[in-house]
Amino acid sequence: MSQTSVAEFLTAAKQDEGLRQKLQTAMDAKSCIDIAEDVGYDFTAEELEAELNKMPEEEVAGIINPGISPRRHIEPR
């Protein structure tokens, strides 16, 4: 869909403990996208990565799998 959809999804994840818990167990970008699709969002792995790159690592870690570098966790470089 668009970057807006990714931003909206990440905002929703910050506010929804259940959604955040699901994202913290996701092992790759596909898993994150599947979780997003289950709650009505549609975006690509590239759009997700671009939005995560705009955020401070501490903020990303609060949403997606804390304790592991979130950008490497989502898309290994």
N, C-alpha and C positions, 0 to 999 in steps of 0.2 A: 504494500500500500504506500506508505510514506514515512518519512522521518517523524512526522507528527504522531503517527500511530505508535512508533517506538517510544517516543517521549511520554505519551499518554499511558502506555503500558507500564513503563518504569515508575511513573508517578503513582499509578494504581498499586504497584507492587510495594512501594514505600508505605502505603496506607493500609494494606491488607496483609495481615500476619500470615494467613493461610497461603496466599499466593507467594509471599516471600519465602515461606518454608519450602514450597515446591521448587522455586528457583534455586534455592541453596543446595538442593540435592541434584540439580541438573548437571550432567557430565559433559555436555557439549552444546554448541549453538542450536543444533537440531532439537535437542530436548527443550531448550528455552523457547524456541519458536513453537513447538508442539504445545507447551503450556500456555503460551500466549494465544494460540489459535483456539484452545479449549475455552477461553474466556472472551473470545470475540475480537482479537487483534490479528492483523495480517501484515507481516513484513518479512524481509529477507535477512539472512545472516549478515550480509554486508551492511544493511541499514542498522541492525543491532550493534554491530561492532563500531560503526561510525558514531552512534549515539553514546555508547559506553566510553569511547575515546574522548568525548567532550567533558566527561564527569571526572571529579577527583577519585582516585583509587579507593579512598576510605568510603566514599559514598557508594561506589560500585560494590565494594565488599559487604556493605550493609544490606544489599539487595541480593547479590548472587554469590553463593558459596564463600562465606567469609573464611579467612585463614589460608586461602590459596590466591595467588595473584589473579585477580578476576579476568584480566585480558588474556593471559596465557591459558587460563582455565577454559574460557569460551572458545578461543581460536588460537591454538598453539602456533607460535611463530618459529 
